[in-house]
Amino acid sequence: MKVMIVVTHLLGTGHLARALTLARAFRSSGDDIVLVSGGVPVAQLDHSGITFVQLPPVRSDGVDFSVLLDAKGRHVTDSVLEHRKDILIETLKAHQPDALITELFPFGRRILKNEFLALLNAVRRLPKPPVVCASIRDILAPPSKPKKADETHDIIAAHYDCVLVHSDANVMPLDLSWPVTEHLKTKLHYTGFVAPPAPPSHPERLGEGEITVSAGGGNVGLPLFQCAREMAVLRPDLTLRVLVGGSDAETICAHLNADGPSNFSAEGARSDFSMMLNHTQASVSMCGYNTALDVLQTGCPAVFIPFDAGNEVEQSIRAGALARQDGIRALASDCLSPETLAAAITDVLHDPARAPWTTSVDGALETRKIVHKLVLEKQ
C-alpha cells in the first residue's frame, strides 16, 4: 500500500515526531511511505528509511499562530506559500497514494487551510482517489467560536473518510476538548496512543541519580530552565540536567551554564531522552503528547508544568488527567517557582512507585490496521 502523510509543526516538534512514528509503523509492514513535512527541520528526529519531502519551512511567531515566519524569522511571502502548495500537489500526483493522512488539519493549522484544501481538491482529480484520513492527538485546542467547529465538520464531511484519534476513548475521549456531533462520531476511529516501542535501558545508564528537565524540541522552555537553575541552588542534594531544544539551544545552554551551580548542567536536546527516563530520579517537563507517553511508558516520577501561553489548554487538560496517578504532579506555570518546583519533586520522589504503562500504546500499529482495512473496503 502507498501512503502519504502531510504534517507541519509550527512551534514544538511533537506533531512531526508522531507522524514519523506512524510512518515507521506503515513501513514495518512493507508499505511505501512518503512523509511531507512543512515545519522547520529537526536534527534529532530520525527519518532514515522513509521517503521524506521537505517543504519550504514555516513556523509560528511564538504562540501567535496567526503569523507565519520562515526558518530565519522573516514573514512568509505568498510566493513561498504557492510553492509549498505546488510541491504538495506534485508529490501527490507522483506518489498516487492509496491513503492520504493529514496531521491535525482540519481541526487545526487553519492558517495553512489554502494549501490543505488545494491538496484535498487535487485528490478528487486523481484517477483512483485515496482513502483520506485526518490524524489528531488526544486533546485538541477547543474551537474559540462555534463557526470554527462548523467549518471543520463541513471539511470532514466533504473530503474525509475517517478521523484517526490517537487516544483511548476510555481515558481521554475527543469530546473532552472538541464538540463531537453525531455525524463526526460516525467517522471517529480511536487508535490508542501513538508511541514508539517502550524505550530500553540506556547503555550508559545516562540520567541515573539526576533530575532531567526538558521542554520538547521547541523554543518555549526558557522560564522552566531558569527556574530549574535557581532551584539547584536551593537544593544542592539534587543534580539537574537540562535538555534544551529549538534553534537557539546552543546560546541558551551557554547562558544557563554560565556561573551555574555545580549540581546543574544544560545541553542540547538528545535523541536518547526517552532511554534516560528509565534511570533518572524524576522528569520535569511540559506535558506534550510525546513526552507524556515517554513518562508513562517508563514509569518515571514526573512533574508536569503544562504549556499554557497564548490561551493554550491542551497540555493543562492532559496534565490534570495524568496527575491522578502516583508519582505525577501537575504545576501550573503561574505557580512555578524554585520553591514550588522543589516541593513537587520531593512529593513525586516519595510517592509509591508507578508501573510502566503498557496498555493502549500501540496506536501506530492500530492506525496501520485501520487504514489498511479502509483501503481494502474502498477497493
C-alpha positions as CSV (number, residue, x, y, z in Angstrom):
1,M,0.0,0.0,0.0
2,K,1.2,3.5,-0.8
3,V,0.7,6.1,2.0
4,M,1.3,9.8,2.0
5,I,1.4,11.7,5.4
6,V,1.4,15.5,5.5
7,V,2.4,17.3,8.6
8,T,3.5,20.9,9.6
9,H,4.8,21.6,13.1
10,L,4.7,25.3,13.9
11,L,6.1,25.6,17.5
12,G,7.2,22.3,19.1
13,T,8.2,19.1,17.3
14,G,5.6,16.7,18.7
15,H,3.4,16.7,15.5
16,L,6.4,15.7,13.4
17,A,7.6,13.1,15.9
18,R,4.1,11.4,16.0
19,A,3.9,11.5,12.2
20,L,7.3,9.8,11.9
21,T,6.1,7.1,14.4
22,L,3.1,6.4,12.1
23,A,5.3,6.3,9.1
24,R,7.6,3.7,10.6
25,A,4.6,1.6,11.6
26,F,3.4,1.6,7.9
27,R,6.9,0.9,6.7
28,S,7.2,-2.1,9.0
29,S,4.5,-3.9,7.1
30,G,6.1,-3.2,3.7
31,D,4.1,-0.1,2.8
32,D,5.6,2.6,0.6
33,I,5.6,5.8,2.6
34,V,6.2,9.4,1.7
35,L,6.1,11.9,4.6
36,V,5.8,15.6,3.6
37,S,7.0,18.0,6.4
38,G,6.3,21.7,6.2
39,G,7.9,22.8,9.5
40,V,11.5,23.7,10.3
41,P,13.8,20.7,10.0
42,V,14.6,18.9,13.4
43,A,18.0,17.4,13.6
44,Q,17.3,15.0,16.4
45,L,14.3,13.3,14.7
46,D,15.4,10.4,12.6
47,H,13.6,9.9,9.3
48,S,16.0,7.4,7.8
49,G,14.3,4.7,5.6
50,I,11.3,7.0,4.9
51,T,10.9,9.0,1.8
52,F,10.9,12.5,3.2
53,V,9.8,15.6,1.4
54,Q,10.7,18.9,3.0
55,L,8.5,21.9,2.0
56,P,9.9,25.4,2.3
57,P,9.7,25.5,6.1
58,V,7.4,27.7,8.1
59,R,6.9,28.3,11.9
60,S,4.6,30.4,14.1
61,D,5.7,33.6,15.7
62,G,5.9,32.1,19.1
63,V,2.4,31.3,20.3
64,D,0.9,33.6,17.8
65,F,-0.4,31.0,15.2
66,S,-1.9,33.7,13.0
67,V,1.5,34.7,11.8
68,L,3.8,32.5,9.6
69,L,7.6,33.0,9.7
70,D,10.3,31.2,7.7
71,A,13.2,29.4,9.3
72,K,15.1,32.7,9.6
73,G,12.3,34.6,11.3
74,R,11.1,36.5,8.2
75,H,7.4,36.8,7.3
76,V,6.5,34.2,4.8
77,T,5.6,35.6,1.3
78,D,2.7,34.5,-0.9
79,S,5.1,33.1,-3.4
80,V,6.6,30.7,-0.7
81,L,3.1,29.5,0.2
82,E,2.3,29.0,-3.5
83,H,5.5,27.0,-3.9
84,R,4.6,24.8,-0.9
85,K,1.2,24.2,-2.5
86,D,2.8,23.2,-5.8
87,I,5.2,20.7,-4.1
88,L,2.3,19.1,-2.2
89,I,0.2,18.5,-5.3
90,E,3.2,17.3,-7.4
91,T,4.1,14.8,-4.6
92,L,0.5,13.6,-4.5
93,K,0.5,13.1,-8.3
94,A,3.9,11.4,-8.3
95,H,3.1,9.1,-5.4
96,Q,-0.6,8.2,-6.2
97,P,-1.2,7.1,-2.7
98,D,-3.8,4.6,-1.6
99,A,-4.2,6.5,1.6
100,L,-3.6,10.2,2.4
101,I,-3.2,11.3,6.1
102,T,-3.3,14.9,7.1
103,E,-1.9,15.5,10.6
104,L,-4.1,17.9,12.7
105,F,-5.9,19.5,9.8
106,P,-8.8,20.4,9.6
107,F,-9.0,20.5,13.4
108,G,-6.0,22.8,13.4
109,R,-3.5,24.5,11.1
110,R,-6.2,26.8,9.8
111,I,-3.6,29.3,8.7
112,L,-2.5,26.7,6.2
113,K,-6.1,26.0,5.1
114,N,-5.5,27.0,1.5
115,E,-2.7,24.5,0.8
116,F,-4.5,21.7,2.6
117,L,-7.7,22.4,0.6
118,A,-5.7,22.6,-2.6
119,L,-4.3,19.1,-1.8
120,L,-7.8,17.7,-1.0
121,N,-9.3,19.1,-4.2
122,A,-6.4,17.6,-6.1
123,V,-7.2,14.2,-4.6
124,R,-10.6,14.3,-6.3
125,R,-8.9,14.7,-9.7
126,L,-6.8,11.5,-9.4
127,P,-7.7,8.5,-11.5
128,K,-8.0,6.5,-8.3
129,P,-8.6,8.8,-5.2
130,P,-7.1,7.5,-2.0
131,V,-8.8,7.0,1.4
132,V,-8.4,10.3,3.2
133,C,-7.8,10.4,6.9
134,A,-7.3,13.1,9.5
135,S,-4.8,12.3,12.2
136,I,-5.3,14.0,15.6
137,R,-3.9,13.7,19.1
138,D,-5.9,13.0,22.3
139,I,-6.5,16.7,23.2
140,L,-7.2,19.5,20.7
141,A,-7.3,23.2,21.1
142,P,-11.0,23.8,21.7
143,P,-12.6,26.0,18.9
144,S,-12.9,29.5,20.1
145,K,-16.1,30.1,18.2
146,P,-18.8,27.6,17.1
147,K,-18.2,28.7,13.5
148,K,-14.7,27.2,13.6
149,A,-16.1,23.8,14.6
150,D,-18.8,24.0,12.0
151,E,-16.2,24.7,9.2
152,T,-14.1,21.8,10.4
153,H,-17.1,19.5,10.4
154,D,-18.0,20.7,6.9
155,I,-14.5,19.9,5.6
156,I,-14.6,16.5,7.2
157,A,-18.0,15.7,5.6
158,A,-16.8,16.9,2.2
159,H,-13.3,15.3,2.0
160,Y,-12.6,12.8,4.7
161,D,-13.3,9.1,5.1
162,C,-12.2,8.9,8.7
163,V,-10.7,10.7,11.7
164,L,-7.9,8.8,13.5
165,V,-8.0,9.8,17.1
166,H,-4.7,8.8,18.7
167,S,-6.1,8.2,22.2
168,D,-8.0,5.7,24.3
169,A,-11.7,6.7,24.4
170,N,-11.9,5.4,28.0
171,V,-9.0,7.6,29.1
172,M,-9.2,10.8,27.0
173,P,-12.2,10.9,24.7
174,L,-12.2,13.6,22.0
175,D,-15.2,15.4,23.5
176,L,-13.1,16.5,26.4
177,S,-11.8,19.2,24.1
178,W,-13.9,19.2,20.9
179,P,-17.6,19.2,20.2
180,V,-18.4,15.8,18.7
181,T,-21.5,15.8,16.5
182,E,-23.4,12.7,15.6
183,H,-22.0,12.8,12.1
184,L,-18.5,13.3,13.3
185,K,-18.9,10.4,15.7
186,T,-19.5,8.0,12.8
187,K,-16.1,8.9,11.3
188,L,-14.0,8.5,14.5
189,H,-11.6,5.6,14.9
190,Y,-9.8,5.5,18.2
191,T,-6.3,4.0,17.7
192,G,-4.9,4.1,21.2
193,F,-1.9,6.3,21.9
194,V,0.8,6.6,19.2
195,A,4.1,5.9,20.9
196,P,7.4,4.3,19.8
197,P,8.2,1.0,21.4
198,A,8.9,1.3,25.1
199,P,12.5,2.7,25.4
200,P,15.1,0.3,26.5
201,S,17.6,1.0,29.3
202,H,20.3,3.5,28.3
203,P,23.5,1.6,27.6
204,E,25.4,4.1,29.7
205,R,22.6,4.4,32.3
206,L,22.6,8.1,31.5
207,G,20.4,10.2,33.8
208,E,21.0,8.0,36.8
209,G,20.9,10.0,40.0
210,E,19.7,13.1,38.2
211,I,16.6,15.2,37.7
212,T,16.0,15.5,33.9
213,V,14.4,18.8,32.9
214,S,13.1,19.2,29.3
215,A,10.7,21.2,27.2
216,G,10.5,19.2,24.0
217,G,12.2,20.3,20.8
218,G,10.8,23.9,20.5
219,N,11.9,27.3,21.9
220,V,9.5,27.6,24.7
221,G,11.2,26.3,27.8
222,L,13.4,29.1,29.0
223,P,11.4,30.1,32.1
224,L,11.3,26.5,33.2
225,F,15.1,26.1,32.7
226,Q,15.9,29.3,34.6
227,C,13.6,28.2,37.4
228,A,15.4,24.8,37.5
229,R,18.8,26.6,37.8
230,E,17.5,28.6,40.7
231,M,16.1,25.5,42.3
232,A,19.5,23.8,42.0
233,V,20.9,26.5,44.3
234,L,18.2,25.8,46.9
235,R,18.6,22.0,46.6
236,P,22.3,21.1,46.4
237,D,21.3,17.5,47.2
238,L,19.7,17.2,43.7
239,T,21.6,17.0,40.4
240,L,19.8,18.6,37.5
241,R,20.4,18.0,33.8
242,V,18.5,20.4,31.5
243,L,17.9,19.4,27.9
244,V,17.3,22.4,25.6
245,G,15.6,22.2,22.2
246,G,15.0,24.7,19.5
247,S,17.2,26.7,17.1
248,D,18.7,28.8,20.0
249,A,19.7,25.8,22.1
250,E,23.4,26.5,22.0
251,T,23.0,30.1,23.1
252,I,20.6,29.2,25.8
253,C,22.8,26.5,27.1
254,A,25.8,28.8,27.3
255,H,23.6,31.3,29.2
256,L,22.3,28.7,31.7
257,N,25.7,27.1,32.3
258,A,27.5,30.5,32.9
259,D,28.2,30.7,36.7
260,G,25.7,27.9,37.3
261,P,25.9,25.8,40.5
262,S,28.0,22.6,40.3
263,N,24.8,20.4,40.5
264,F,23.4,21.9,37.4
265,S,24.1,21.5,33.7
266,A,22.4,22.3,30.4
267,E,22.9,20.7,27.0
268,G,21.1,20.3,23.7
269,A,18.0,18.1,23.3
270,R,19.0,14.4,22.9
271,S,17.6,11.6,20.8
272,D,18.2,9.2,23.7
273,F,16.0,11.3,26.1
274,S,13.4,8.5,26.5
275,M,16.0,5.9,27.4
276,M,17.3,8.3,30.1
277,L,13.9,8.3,31.7
278,N,14.5,4.7,32.7
279,H,17.2,5.8,35.1
280,T,16.6,9.4,36.1
281,Q,15.3,10.2,39.6
282,A,12.5,12.3,38.1
283,S,11.5,14.1,35.0
284,V,10.5,17.8,35.0
285,S,8.9,18.8,31.7
286,M,5.9,20.3,29.9
287,C,3.1,17.9,29.1
288,G,3.2,17.4,25.3
289,Y,1.7,14.3,23.9
290,N,5.1,12.5,23.2
291,T,6.8,13.5,26.4
292,A,3.8,12.3,28.5
293,L,3.9,8.9,26.7
294,D,7.6,8.6,27.4
295,V,7.0,9.3,31.1
296,L,4.1,6.8,31.2
297,Q,6.0,4.0,29.4
298,T,9.0,4.2,31.7
299,G,7.1,4.7,34.9
300,C,9.3,7.7,35.7
301,P,8.3,10.0,38.6
302,A,7.3,13.2,36.9
303,V,6.4,16.9,37.4
304,F,4.5,18.4,34.5
305,I,4.4,22.2,34.0
306,P,1.9,22.3,31.1
307,F,2.5,24.9,28.4
308,D,-0.4,27.4,28.7
309,A,0.9,30.5,26.9
310,G,-1.4,32.1,24.4
311,N,-4.6,30.6,25.9
312,E,-3.3,27.1,25.2
313,V,-5.2,24.5,27.2
314,E,-4.2,21.1,25.6
315,Q,-1.4,20.4,28.0
316,S,-3.3,21.5,31.1
317,I,-6.1,19.1,30.4
318,R,-3.7,16.3,29.8
319,A,-1.6,17.0,32.8
320,G,-4.7,17.2,35.0
321,A,-5.8,13.8,33.9
322,L,-2.4,12.2,34.4
323,A,-1.8,13.8,37.8
324,R,-4.3,11.4,39.3
325,Q,-1.7,8.7,39.2
326,D,1.1,8.1,41.8
327,G,4.4,9.7,41.1
328,I,2.9,12.5,38.9
329,R,2.2,16.1,39.8
330,A,0.9,19.0,37.7
331,L,2.2,22.5,38.4
332,A,0.6,25.5,36.6
333,S,3.1,27.8,35.0
334,D,1.8,30.8,37.1
335,C,2.6,28.8,40.2
336,L,6.1,27.9,39.1
337,S,8.9,29.0,41.4
338,P,12.1,27.3,42.7
339,E,10.3,26.5,46.0
340,T,7.1,25.0,44.4
341,L,9.2,23.0,41.9
342,A,11.4,21.6,44.7
343,A,8.3,20.7,46.7
344,A,6.7,18.9,43.7
345,I,9.8,16.9,43.0
346,T,10.1,15.9,46.7
347,D,6.4,14.7,46.5
348,V,6.8,12.5,43.5
349,L,10.1,11.0,44.8
350,H,8.2,9.9,48.0
351,D,5.2,8.6,46.2
352,P,4.7,4.8,45.7
353,A,6.4,3.5,42.5
354,R,4.3,3.6,39.4
355,A,4.4,0.6,37.0
356,P,5.3,1.4,33.3
357,W,2.1,1.8,31.3
358,T,1.7,-0.9,28.7
359,T,-1.9,-0.6,27.6
360,S,-3.3,1.5,24.7
361,V,0.2,2.4,23.5
362,D,0.2,0.5,20.2
363,G,-1.7,3.3,18.3
364,A,0.7,3.4,15.4
365,L,0.2,-0.3,14.6
366,E,-3.6,0.0,15.2
367,T,-3.6,3.0,12.8
368,R,-2.0,0.9,10.2
369,K,-4.6,-1.8,10.6
370,I,-7.5,0.7,10.4
371,V,-6.1,2.4,7.3
372,H,-5.4,-1.0,5.6
373,K,-9.0,-2.0,6.2
374,L,-10.4,1.2,4.9
375,V,-8.3,0.9,1.7
376,L,-9.4,-2.7,1.1
377,E,-13.1,-1.7,1.6
378,K,-12.8,1.1,-0.9
379,Q,-11.3,-1.2,-3.5
